[in-house]
Amino acid sequence: MNNAMIGSDPEMFIKGDNGVWHAIGMIGGSKSSPLIVDGGALQEDNVLLEFNTDPTDNIDTFVSNIRKVMDNASRRMMIQGYQLVENLSSYIYRPEVISQFPDIAFEFGCTPDFNALTGEQNPTPTSVDPNLRTAGGHIHIGWSHLGPVDKATQDRVGIMCDYFLGLPSLAMDNDDKRRELYGKACAVRYKPYGVEYRTLSNFWIWDDKNVRWAFDQAQRAYNAAISYGDALMATVPPQDVQAVINSNDRAVAKAMLEALDHAS
């Protein structure tokens, strides 16, 4: 098995005595200039606190990086009277609350992502409720140290991520609201080192067992893409996998995973 480099950039809500709040102005890091900390970096993303972890091909280091950066973020929030909100990946702010937020809370300039199966750019996210905000748990998979990073391989890795991460996550993540904005199946950004898989919420970051699961499944997705992925797609077509993820159909997802388990 070839070990890809695995990184992440999850997002988190914060809360204080005033309830779920925003992280604007509390960290100082941004997309263009993140705040470098041990194990990764911190930044502000709309109302959320986002962190990045340094890429690694070692599962223990991956877990350690997640914990070090989250602990750093938690300490910074506590100093200001706030804390991280565990197990929350979507939230609708009350109008009277969000109206107090700085203007940046209403700016959505996110770089577009793509459907790795169709190659098409995903539509700009919109929600019925403009006060809905969501927290992702994106996973980065890099293999430039192992071989060429061409678009065909990037697309295959993105497709396999649906099989190994997106599909099984339905049994682990009970949030159905986030997909109104983000988290569609096979959503990727193409990177010079590989891909960023953007389908998962932040559900997996709170427990070490789930962090290890995310790392292992990302590695399996990469190896399936370069070796046995065709057998999986012949058993359950990727279009069907996408439909199940996008509809949060947990019953069909379970049946698909059983069929795939027999095929692998």
MIDOSE-1310 file (N, C-alpha, C; in nm, 2 decimals, decimal comma, always signed):
residues 264
mnna	+0,08/-0,12/+0,00/+0,00/+0,00/+0,00/+0,09/+0,12/+0,00; +0,05/+0,22/-0,09/+0,12/+0,35/-0,09/+0,06/+0,45/+0,00; +0,13/+0,51/+0,08/+0,08/+0,61/+0,18/+0,07/+0,75/+0,12; -0,05/+0,80/+0,10/-0,06/+0,94/+0,06/-0,04/+1,03/+0,18
migs	-0,02/+1,16/+0,15/-0,01/+1,26/+0,26/-0,15/+1,31/+0,29; -0,19/+1,31/+0,41/-0,33/+1,34/+0,45/-0,33/+1,47/+0,54; -0,41/+1,57/+0,50/-0,42/+1,69/+0,58/-0,57/+1,72/+0,59; -0,60/+1,83/+0,65/-0,75/+1,86/+0,67/-0,76/+2,01/+0,69
dpem	-0,88/+2,06/+0,67/-0,92/+2,20/+0,71/-1,06/+2,21/+0,76; -1,09/+2,15/+0,88/-1,22/+2,16/+0,94/-1,26/+2,30/+0,99; -1,39/+2,32/+1,01/-1,44/+2,44/+1,06/-1,52/+2,41/+1,19; -1,53/+2,51/+1,28/-1,60/+2,49/+1,40/-1,68/+2,62/+1,44
fikg	-1,80/+2,60/+1,50/-1,87/+2,71/+1,56/-1,81/+2,74/+1,70; -1,84/+2,86/+1,75/-1,80/+2,89/+1,88/-1,92/+2,94/+1,96; -1,92/+2,94/+2,09/-2,03/+2,99/+2,17/-1,98/+3,05/+2,29; -2,06/+3,14/+2,35/-2,03/+3,21/+2,48/-2,16/+3,22/+2,56
dngv	-2,16/+3,31/+2,65/-2,28/+3,34/+2,73/-2,40/+3,39/+2,64; -2,36/+3,45/+2,53/-2,46/+3,50/+2,43/-2,51/+3,39/+2,33; -2,47/+3,26/+2,36/-2,51/+3,15/+2,27/-2,41/+3,13/+2,16; -2,45/+3,07/+2,05/-2,36/+3,04/+1,94/-2,33/+3,18/+1,88
whai	-2,21/+3,21/+1,86/-2,16/+3,34/+1,82/-2,08/+3,33/+1,69; -2,00/+3,43/+1,67/-1,91/+3,43/+1,55/-1,76/+3,44/+1,60; -1,67/+3,40/+1,51/-1,53/+3,41/+1,55/-1,45/+3,52/+1,48; -1,53/+3,61/+1,42/-1,47/+3,72/+1,35/-1,39/+3,81/+1,44
gmig	-1,26/+3,83/+1,40/-1,18/+3,92/+1,48/-1,12/+3,85/+1,61; -1,14/+3,72/+1,63/-1,09/+3,66/+1,75/-0,96/+3,58/+1,72; -0,93/+3,55/+1,60/-0,81/+3,48/+1,57/-0,71/+3,56/+1,49; -0,76/+3,63/+1,39/-0,67/+3,72/+1,31/-0,62/+3,65/+1,18
gsks	-0,61/+3,52/+1,18/-0,57/+3,45/+1,06/-0,67/+3,45/+0,95; -0,63/+3,45/+0,83/-0,72/+3,45/+0,71/-0,68/+3,35/+0,61; -0,76/+3,33/+0,51/-0,73/+3,24/+0,40/-0,59/+3,27/+0,34; -0,57/+3,39/+0,32/-0,44/+3,43/+0,25/-0,33/+3,44/+0,35
spli	-0,36/+3,45/+0,48/-0,25/+3,47/+0,58/-0,29/+3,40/+0,71; -0,29/+3,26/+0,71/-0,33/+3,19/+0,83/-0,23/+3,21/+0,94; -0,28/+3,19/+1,07/-0,20/+3,20/+1,18/-0,13/+3,07/+1,21; -0,01/+3,06/+1,19/+0,07/+2,93/+1,20/+0,08/+2,89/+1,35
vdgg	+0,04/+2,77/+1,38/+0,05/+2,72/+1,52/+0,11/+2,57/+1,51; +0,14/+2,52/+1,62/+0,20/+2,38/+1,62/+0,10/+2,28/+1,57; +0,14/+2,21/+1,46/+0,06/+2,11/+1,40/-0,03/+2,16/+1,28; -0,03/+2,30/+1,26/-0,11/+2,35/+1,15/-0,13/+2,50/+1,15
alqe	-0,25/+2,54/+1,14/-0,28/+2,69/+1,13/-0,42/+2,71/+1,17; -0,45/+2,84/+1,21/-0,58/+2,88/+1,24/-0,62/+3,00/+1,15; -0,75/+3,01/+1,13/-0,80/+3,13/+1,05/-0,95/+3,15/+1,07; -1,00/+3,26/+1,03/-1,14/+3,29/+1,04/-1,20/+3,27/+0,90
dnvl	-1,32/+3,21/+0,90/-1,39/+3,18/+0,77/-1,54/+3,22/+0,79; -1,58/+3,33/+0,74/-1,71/+3,38/+0,77/-1,73/+3,39/+0,92; -1,83/+3,32/+0,97/-1,85/+3,33/+1,12/-1,78/+3,22/+1,19; -1,71/+3,13/+1,12/-1,65/+3,01/+1,18/-1,50/+3,02/+1,21
lefn	-1,46/+2,94/+1,30/-1,32/+2,92/+1,33/-1,27/+2,80/+1,25; -1,18/+2,82/+1,16/-1,12/+2,71/+1,07/-0,98/+2,68/+1,11; -0,95/+2,55/+1,10/-0,81/+2,52/+1,13/-0,76/+2,43/+1,01; -0,63/+2,43/+0,99/-0,56/+2,35/+0,89/-0,46/+2,26/+0,97
tdpt	-0,44/+2,14/+0,92/-0,34/+2,05/+0,98/-0,23/+2,02/+0,88; -0,11/+2,01/+0,93/+0,01/+1,98/+0,84/-0,01/+1,84/+0,78; +0,02/+1,82/+0,66/+0,00/+1,69/+0,59/+0,10/+1,59/+0,65; +0,05/+1,47/+0,66/+0,14/+1,36/+0,71/+0,09/+1,22/+0,65
dnid	+0,18/+1,13/+0,65/+0,14/+0,99/+0,60/+0,14/+0,90/+0,72; +0,14/+0,95/+0,84/+0,14/+0,87/+0,97/+0,01/+0,90/+1,04; -0,06/+0,80/+1,08/-0,19/+0,82/+1,14/-0,18/+0,88/+1,28; -0,08/+0,84/+1,36/-0,06/+0,90/+1,49/-0,03/+1,05/+1,48
tfvs	+0,05/+1,09/+1,38/+0,08/+1,23/+1,37/-0,04/+1,31/+1,32; -0,13/+1,24/+1,24/-0,25/+1,31/+1,20/-0,34/+1,34/+1,32; -0,36/+1,24/+1,40/-0,44/+1,26/+1,52/-0,38/+1,37/+1,61; -0,24/+1,36/+1,63/-0,18/+1,46/+1,71/-0,19/+1,60/+1,66
nirk	-0,18/+1,61/+1,53/-0,19/+1,75/+1,47/-0,33/+1,80/+1,49; -0,43/+1,72/+1,47/-0,57/+1,76/+1,50/-0,59/+1,81/+1,64; -0,54/+1,73/+1,73/-0,56/+1,77/+1,87/-0,48/+1,89/+1,91; -0,36/+1,91/+1,86/-0,27/+2,02/+1,90/-0,34/+2,15/+1,85
vmdn	-0,39/+2,15/+1,72/-0,44/+2,27/+1,67/-0,58/+2,30/+1,74; -0,66/+2,20/+1,76/-0,79/+2,23/+1,83/-0,77/+2,28/+1,97; -0,67/+2,22/+2,04/-0,64/+2,27/+2,18/-0,59/+2,41/+2,17; -0,51/+2,45/+2,08/-0,47/+2,58/+2,06/-0,59/+2,68/+2,04
asrr	-0,68/+2,64/+1,95/-0,79/+2,72/+1,92/-0,88/+2,73/+2,05; -0,90/+2,62/+2,12/-0,98/+2,62/+2,24/-0,92/+2,72/+2,34; -0,79/+2,72/+2,36/-0,73/+2,81/+2,46/-0,75/+2,95/+2,42; -0,74/+2,98/+2,30/-0,76/+3,12/+2,25/-0,90/+3,17/+2,27
mmiq	-0,99/+3,07/+2,25/-1,13/+3,11/+2,27/-1,17/+3,13/+2,42; -1,11/+3,04/+2,50/-1,14/+3,05/+2,64/-1,09/+3,19/+2,70; -0,98/+3,23/+2,65/-0,93/+3,36/+2,70/-1,03/+3,47/+2,67; -1,10/+3,46/+2,57/-1,20/+3,56/+2,53/-1,34/+3,53/+2,57
gyql	-1,35/+3,43/+2,65/-1,49/+3,40/+2,71/-1,57/+3,31/+2,62; -1,51/+3,24/+2,53/-1,59/+3,15/+2,44/-1,53/+3,01/+2,44; -1,60/+2,92/+2,38/-1,56/+2,78/+2,36/-1,60/+2,72/+2,23; -1,54/+2,62/+2,19/-1,58/+2,55/+2,07/-1,71/+2,47/+2,09
venl	-1,79/+2,47/+1,99/-1,92/+2,39/+2,00/-1,90/+2,25/+1,94; -1,90/+2,15/+2,02/-1,88/+2,02/+1,98/-2,00/+1,96/+1,90; -1,97/+1,88/+1,80/-2,08/+1,81/+1,73/-2,19/+1,90/+1,67; -2,14/+2,01/+1,62/-2,24/+2,10/+1,55/-2,19/+2,14/+1,41
ssyi	-2,26/+2,09/+1,31/-2,21/+2,12/+1,17/-2,30/+2,21/+1,09; -2,42/+2,24/+1,15/-2,50/+2,34/+1,09/-2,58/+2,42/+1,19; -2,61/+2,54/+1,17/-2,68/+2,62/+1,27/-2,75/+2,74/+1,20; -2,87/+2,76/+1,24/-2,95/+2,88/+1,18/-2,95/+2,98/+1,29
yrpe	-2,88/+3,09/+1,27/-2,88/+3,20/+1,36/-3,01/+3,28/+1,36; -3,06/+3,32/+1,48/-3,18/+3,40/+1,49/-3,15/+3,54/+1,42; -3,24/+3,59/+1,35/-3,22/+3,72/+1,28/-3,17/+3,83/+1,37; -3,23/+3,84/+1,50/-3,19/+3,94/+1,59/-3,04/+3,92/+1,64
visq	-2,99/+3,80/+1,63/-2,85/+3,77/+1,67/-2,76/+3,80/+1,55; -2,78/+3,74/+1,44/-2,69/+3,76/+1,32/-2,69/+3,90/+1,27; -2,79/+3,98/+1,30/-2,79/+4,12/+1,26/-2,69/+4,20/+1,33; -2,64/+4,15/+1,44/-2,53/+4,22/+1,52/-2,39/+4,19/+1,47
fpdi	-2,38/+4,09/+1,38/-2,25/+4,05/+1,33/-2,19/+4,15/+1,23; -2,05/+4,15/+1,22/-1,99/+4,24/+1,12/-2,03/+4,20/+0,98; -2,01/+4,29/+0,88/-2,05/+4,27/+0,75/-1,99/+4,14/+0,68; -1,87/+4,10/+0,73/-1,81/+3,99/+0,67/-1,89/+3,86/+0,69
afef	-1,98/+3,86/+0,79/-2,06/+3,74/+0,81/-2,16/+3,71/+0,70; -2,17/+3,81/+0,61/-2,27/+3,80/+0,50/-2,20/+3,80/+0,37; -2,07/+3,78/+0,37/-1,99/+3,77/+0,25/-1,96/+3,63/+0,22; -1,99/+3,58/+0,10/-1,96/+3,44/+0,06/-1,88/+3,44/-0,07
gctp	-1,74/+3,44/-0,05/-1,66/+3,45/-0,17/-1,57/+3,32/-0,19; -1,63/+3,21/-0,15/-1,56/+3,08/-0,15/-1,52/+3,04/-0,29; -1,40/+2,99/-0,30/-1,35/+2,94/-0,43/-1,44/+2,82/-0,47; -1,48/+2,82/-0,60/-1,57/+2,71/-0,64/-1,50/+2,57/-0,63
dfna	-1,59/+2,47/-0,61/-1,54/+2,33/-0,61/-1,61/+2,26/-0,73; -1,57/+2,14/-0,75/-1,61/+2,07/-0,87/-1,66/+1,93/-0,84; -1,75/+1,87/-0,92/-1,79/+1,73/-0,91/-1,69/+1,65/-0,99; -1,62/+1,56/-0,91/-1,51/+1,48/-0,97/-1,56/+1,38/-1,07
ltge	-1,69/+1,35/-1,06/-1,74/+1,25/-1,16/-1,78/+1,31/-1,29; -1,85/+1,43/-1,28/-1,89/+1,49/-1,41/-1,79/+1,59/-1,46; -1,70/+1,64/-1,37/-1,61/+1,74/-1,41/-1,67/+1,88/-1,41; -1,79/+1,89/-1,38/-1,86/+2,02/-1,38/-1,84/+2,10/-1,25
qnpt	-1,84/+2,23/-1,26/-1,83/+2,32/-1,14/-1,96/+2,31/-1,06; -1,95/+2,29/-0,93/-2,07/+2,29/-0,85/-2,14/+2,43/-0,84; -2,27/+2,44/-0,84/-2,34/+2,57/-0,83/-2,30/+2,64/-0,70; -2,31/+2,77/-0,71/-2,28/+2,85/-0,59/-2,39/+2,82/-0,48
ptsv	-2,34/+2,79/-0,36/-2,44/+2,74/-0,26/-2,54/+2,85/-0,22; -2,66/+2,80/-0,21/-2,77/+2,89/-0,17/-2,86/+2,81/-0,07; -2,92/+2,88/+0,02/-3,01/+2,82/+0,12/-3,14/+2,89/+0,12; -3,25/+2,81/+0,16/-3,38/+2,88/+0,18/-3,37/+2,98/+0,29
dpnl	-3,28/+2,95/+0,39/-3,27/+3,04/+0,51/-3,13/+3,11/+0,50; -3,12/+3,24/+0,48/-3,00/+3,31/+0,46/-2,91/+3,31/+0,59; -2,98/+3,27/+0,70/-2,90/+3,27/+0,83/-2,84/+3,14/+0,86; -2,85/+3,04/+0,77/-2,79/+2,91/+0,79/-2,64/+2,92/+0,76
rtag	-2,56/+2,87/+0,86/-2,42/+2,85/+0,84/-2,38/+2,71/+0,86; -2,28/+2,66/+0,80/-2,24/+2,52/+0,81/-2,09/+2,50/+0,83; -2,05/+2,39/+0,89/-1,91/+2,37/+0,92/-1,87/+2,24/+0,85; -1,77/+2,25/+0,77/-1,72/+2,14/+0,69/-1,60/+2,07/+0,77
ghih	-1,57/+1,95/+0,72/-1,45/+1,88/+0,77/-1,37/+1,82/+0,65; -1,32/+1,91/+0,57/-1,26/+1,87/+0,44/-1,13/+1,80/+0,47; -1,10/+1,70/+0,38/-0,98/+1,62/+0,39/-0,90/+1,64/+0,26; -0,77/+1,66/+0,28/-0,68/+1,68/+0,17/-0,59/+1,55/+0,15
igws	-0,58/+1,51/+0,03/-0,51/+1,38/+0,00/-0,40/+1,42/-0,11; -0,28/+1,40/-0,07/-0,17/+1,44/-0,16/-0,08/+1,32/-0,20; -0,04/+1,31/-0,33/+0,04/+1,20/-0,37/+0,15/+1,24/-0,47; +0,18/+1,37/-0,47/+0,29/+1,42/-0,56/+0,42/+1,36/-0,53
hlgp	+0,44/+1,31/-0,41/+0,57/+1,24/-0,37/+0,57/+1,10/-0,42; +0,46/+1,05/-0,47/+0,45/+0,91/-0,52/+0,44/+0,89/-0,67; +0,39/+1,00/-0,74/+0,38/+0,99/-0,88/+0,31/+1,12/-0,93; +0,28/+1,11/-1,06/+0,22/+1,23/-1,12/+0,08/+1,27/-1,06
vdka	+0,05/+1,40/-1,06/-0,08/+1,44/-1,02/-0,15/+1,50/-1,14; -0,22/+1,41/-1,21/-0,29/+1,44/-1,33/-0,44/+1,45/-1,30; -0,52/+1,51/-1,38/-0,66/+1,53/-1,35/-0,73/+1,40/-1,35; -0,70/+1,30/-1,43/-0,76/+1,17/-1,43/-0,75/+1,11/-1,30
tqdr	-0,63/+1,11/-1,24/-0,61/+1,05/-1,11/-0,68/+1,13/-1,00; -0,68/+1,26/-1,01/-0,75/+1,35/-0,92/-0,90/+1,31/-0,92; -0,96/+1,29/-1,03/-1,10/+1,26/-1,04/-1,13/+1,12/-0,98; -1,04/+1,03/-1,01/-1,06/+0,89/-0,96/-1,05/+0,89/-0,80
vgim	-0,96/+0,97/-0,75/-0,95/+0,98/-0,60/-1,07/+1,04/-0,55; -1,12/+1,15/-0,61/-1,24/+1,22/-0,56/-1,36/+1,12/-0,57; -1,37/+1,04/-0,67/-1,48/+0,94/-0,68/-1,47/+0,84/-0,57; -1,35/+0,79/-0,55/-1,33/+0,69/-0,45/-1,36/+0,74/-0,31
cdyf	-1,33/+0,87/-0,29/-1,36/+0,93/-0,16/-1,51/+0,92/-0,13; -1,60/+0,92/-0,23/-1,74/+0,90/-0,20/-1,77/+0,76/-0,15; -1,69/+0,66/-0,20/-1,71/+0,52/-0,16/-1,66/+0,50/-0,02; -1,55/+0,56/+0,02/-1,48/+0,53/+0,14/-1,51/+0,63/+0,25
lglp	-1,54/+0,75/+0,22/-1,57/+0,86/+0,32/-1,71/+0,91/+0,32; -1,76/+0,95/+0,20/-1,89/+1,01/+0,19/-2,00/+0,91/+0,23; -2,00/+0,79/+0,16/-2,11/+0,69/+0,18/-2,11/+0,64/+0,33; -2,00/+0,59/+0,39/-2,01/+0,55/+0,53/-2,03/+0,66/+0,63
slam	-2,00/+0,78/+0,59/-2,03/+0,89/+0,68/-2,18/+0,91/+0,71; -2,26/+0,86/+0,63/-2,41/+0,88/+0,65/-2,45/+0,81/+0,78; -2,38/+0,70/+0,81/-2,42/+0,63/+0,94/-2,35/+0,69/+1,06; -2,26/+0,79/+1,04/-2,19/+0,85/+1,15/-2,23/+0,99/+1,17
dndd	-2,28/+1,06/+1,08/-2,32/+1,20/+1,08/-2,47/+1,22/+1,07; -2,53/+1,27/+1,18/-2,68/+1,28/+1,18/-2,73/+1,41/+1,13; -2,64/+1,50/+1,08/-2,68/+1,63/+1,03/-2,73/+1,62/+0,89; -2,85/+1,66/+0,86/-2,90/+1,66/+0,72/-2,91/+1,80/+0,66
krre	-2,89/+1,90/+0,75/-2,92/+2,04/+0,70/-2,80/+2,09/+0,62; -2,68/+2,05/+0,65/-2,56/+2,11/+0,59/-2,56/+2,10/+0,44; -2,62/+1,99/+0,38/-2,61/+1,97/+0,24/-2,70/+2,07/+0,16; -2,78/+2,15/+0,23/-2,85/+2,26/+0,16/-2,74/+2,36/+0,11
lygk	-2,63/+2,38/+0,17/-2,53/+2,47/+0,13/-2,40/+2,40/+0,07; -2,35/+2,31/+0,15/-2,22/+2,24/+0,11/-2,24/+2,09/+0,14; -2,13/+2,02/+0,09/-2,13/+1,88/+0,13/-2,19/+1,79/+0,02; -2,21/+1,84/-0,10/-2,26/+1,75/-0,21/-2,16/+1,64/-0,24
acav	-2,20/+1,53/-0,28/-2,12/+1,41/-0,32/-2,01/+1,45/-0,42; -1,89/+1,39/-0,40/-1,78/+1,40/-0,50/-1,73/+1,54/-0,52; -1,76/+1,63/-0,42/-1,71/+1,77/-0,43/-1,57/+1,78/-0,40; -1,49/+1,83/-0,49/-1,34/+1,84/-0,47/-1,29/+1,98/-0,52
rykp	-1,18/+2,01/-0,47/-1,10/+2,11/-0,53/-0,97/+2,05/-0,58; -0,92/+2,09/-0,70/-0,80/+2,03/-0,75/-0,68/+2,10/-0,69; -0,58/+2,03/-0,64/-0,47/+2,09/-0,58/-0,34/+2,04/-0,65; -0,23/+2,12/-0,65/-0,11/+2,07/-0,71/-0,06/+1,94/-0,66
ygve	-0,09/+1,91/-0,53/-0,04/+1,79/-0,47/-0,14/+1,67/-0,48; -0,27/+1,70/-0,51/-0,37/+1,60/-0,52/-0,51/+1,66/-0,52; -0,60/+1,63/-0,42/-0,73/+1,68/-0,41/-0,77/+1,72/-0,27; -0,87/+1,81/-0,26/-0,93/+1,84/-0,14/-1,08/+1,78/-0,15
yrtl	-1,11/+1,69/-0,06/-1,25/+1,63/-0,07/-1,33/+1,70/+0,03; -1,44/+1,76/-0,02/-1,52/+1,86/+0,06/-1,66/+1,81/+0,10; -1,68/+1,69/+0,09/-1,82/+1,64/+0,12/-1,85/+1,62/+0,27; -1,75/+1,59/+0,35/-1,77/+1,57/+0,49/-1,80/+1,69/+0,57
snfw	-1,88/+1,68/+0,67/-1,89/+1,79/+0,77/-1,78/+1,77/+0,88; -1,79/+1,85/+0,98/-1,68/+1,84/+1,09/-1,71/+1,73/+1,19; -1,81/+1,64/+1,16/-1,85/+1,54/+1,26/-1,74/+1,45/+1,32; -1,64/+1,43/+1,23/-1,53/+1,33/+1,27/-1,42/+1,39/+1,35
iwdd	-1,41/+1,52/+1,37/-1,29/+1,58/+1,44/-1,30/+1,56/+1,59; -1,41/+1,53/+1,65/-1,43/+1,54/+1,79/-1,38/+1,42/+1,87; -1,37/+1,31/+1,80/-1,33/+1,18/+1,87/-1,21/+1,12/+1,80; -1,11/+1,08/+1,87/-0,99/+1,02/+1,81/-1,02/+0,90/+1,72
knvr	-1,12/+0,82/+1,76/-1,16/+0,70/+1,68/-1,20/+0,75/+1,54; -1,28/+0,85/+1,54/-1,33/+0,90/+1,41/-1,22/+0,97/+1,33; -1,13/+1,04/+1,40/-1,01/+1,10/+1,33/-0,93/+0,99/+1,26; -0,91/+0,88/+1,33/-0,83/+0,77/+1,27/-0,91/+0,71/+1,16
wafd	-1,04/+0,70/+1,17/-1,13/+0,65/+1,06/-1,11/+0,74/+0,94; -1,11/+0,87/+0,95/-1,10/+0,96/+0,84/-0,96/+0,94/+0,77; -0,86/+0,93/+0,85/-0,72/+0,91/+0,79/-0,72/+0,77/+0,71; -0,76/+0,66/+0,78/-0,76/+0,53/+0,71/-0,84/+0,53/+0,58
qaqr	-0,96/+0,59/+0,59/-1,05/+0,58/+0,47/-0,99/+0,67/+0,36; -0,93/+0,78/+0,39/-0,87/+0,86/+0,29/-0,75/+0,79/+0,22; -0,68/+0,71/+0,30/-0,57/+0,63/+0,24/-0,63/+0,52/+0,15; -0,74/+0,46/+0,20/-0,80/+0,35/+0,12/-0,86/+0,41/-0,01
ayna	-0,91/+0,53/-0,01/-0,97/+0,59/-0,13/-0,85/+0,62/-0,23; -0,74/+0,66/-0,18/-0,63/+0,68/-0,28/-0,58/+0,55/-0,34; -0,57/+0,45/-0,26/-0,52/+0,32/-0,31/-0,62/+0,25/-0,40; -0,75/+0,27/-0,37/-0,85/+0,22/-0,46/-0,85/+0,29/-0,59
aisy	-0,82/+0,42/-0,59/-0,82/+0,49/-0,72/-0,71/+0,44/-0,81; -0,60/+0,40/-0,76/-0,49/+0,36/-0,84/-0,48/+0,21/-0,86; -0,58/+0,13/-0,80/-0,57/-0,01/-0,82/-0,70/-0,08/-0,84; -0,79/-0,09/-0,74/-0,91/-0,17/-0,76/-1,04/-0,10/-0,76
gdal	-1,04/+0,03/-0,79/-1,16/+0,11/-0,79/-1,26/+0,07/-0,89; -1,22/+0,02/-1,01/-1,31/-0,03/-1,11/-1,41/-0,13/-1,07; -1,36/-0,23/-0,98/-1,44/-0,33/-0,93/-1,55/-0,28/-0,84; -1,52/-0,17/-0,76/-1,62/-0,11/-0,68/-1,73/-0,04/-0,76
matv	-1,68/+0,03/-0,86/-1,78/+0,10/-0,95/-1,86/+0,01/-1,03; -1,81/-0,11/-1,06/-1,89/-0,21/-1,13/-2,00/-0,27/-1,04; -1,97/-0,27/-0,91/-2,07/-0,33/-0,81/-2,18/-0,23/-0,78; -2,13/-0,10/-0,75/-2,23/+0,01/-0,73/-2,19/+0,13/-0,81
ppqd	-2,26/+0,17/-0,91/-2,22/+0,28/-1,00/-2,20/+0,41/-0,92; -2,10/+0,49/-0,95/-2,07/+0,61/-0,88/-2,19/+0,71/-0,88; -2,27/+0,71/-0,99/-2,39/+0,80/-1,00/-2,49/+0,76/-0,89; -2,50/+0,63/-0,86/-2,59/+0,59/-0,75/-2,54/+0,63/-0,61
vqav	-2,41/+0,62/-0,60/-2,35/+0,66/-0,47/-2,37/+0,81/-0,45; -2,35/+0,89/-0,55/-2,37/+1,03/-0,54/-2,52/+1,06/-0,50; -2,61/+0,99/-0,56/-2,75/+1,02/-0,54/-2,79/+0,99/-0,39; -2,73/+0,88/-0,34/-2,76/+0,84/-0,20/-2,70/+0,94/-0,10
insn	-2,58/+0,98/-0,13/-2,51/+1,08/-0,04/-2,59/+1,21/-0,04; -2,63/+1,26/-0,16/-2,70/+1,39/-0,17/-2,84/+1,39/-0,11; -2,90/+1,27/-0,10/-3,03/+1,26/-0,04/-3,03/+1,21/+0,10; -2,91/+1,19/+0,16/-2,89/+1,14/+0,30/-2,97/+1,02/+0,32
drav	-2,97/+0,93/+0,22/-3,05/+0,80/+0,23/-2,97/+0,70/+0,30; -2,98/+0,69/+0,43/-2,90/+0,60/+0,52/-2,93/+0,46/+0,50; -3,05/+0,42/+0,47/-3,09/+0,28/+0,45/-3,03/+0,23/+0,33; -3,03/+0,30/+0,22/-2,97/+0,25/+0,09/-2,82/+0,26/+0,10
akam	-2,77/+0,35/+0,17/-2,62/+0,36/+0,19/-2,57/+0,23/+0,26; -2,65/+0,19/+0,36/-2,61/+0,07/+0,44/-2,61/-0,05/+0,34; -2,71/-0,07/+0,26/-2,71/-0,18/+0,16/-2,60/-0,17/+0,06; -2,57/-0,05/+0,02/-2,46/-0,03/-0,08/-2,32/-0,07/-0,01
leal	-2,30/-0,03/+0,11/-2,18/-0,07/+0,18/-2,17/-0,22/+0,20; -2,28/-0,28/+0,22/-2,27/-0,43/+0,24/-2,23/-0,50/+0,10; -2,29/-0,44/-0,01/-2,26/-0,50/-0,14/-2,11/-0,47/-0,17; -2,06/-0,36/-0,14/-1,92/-0,32/-0,17/-1,83/-0,40/-0,08
dhas	-1,87/-0,43/+0,04/-1,78/-0,51/+0,13/-1,77/-0,65/+0,07; -1,87/-0,71/+0,01/-1,86/-0,84/-0,05/-1,78/-0,84/-0,17; -1,77/-0,72/-0,24/-1,70/-0,71/-0,37/-1,55/-0,69/-0,35; -1,51/-0,64/-0,23/-1,37/-0,60/-0,21/-1,29/-0,71/-0,15
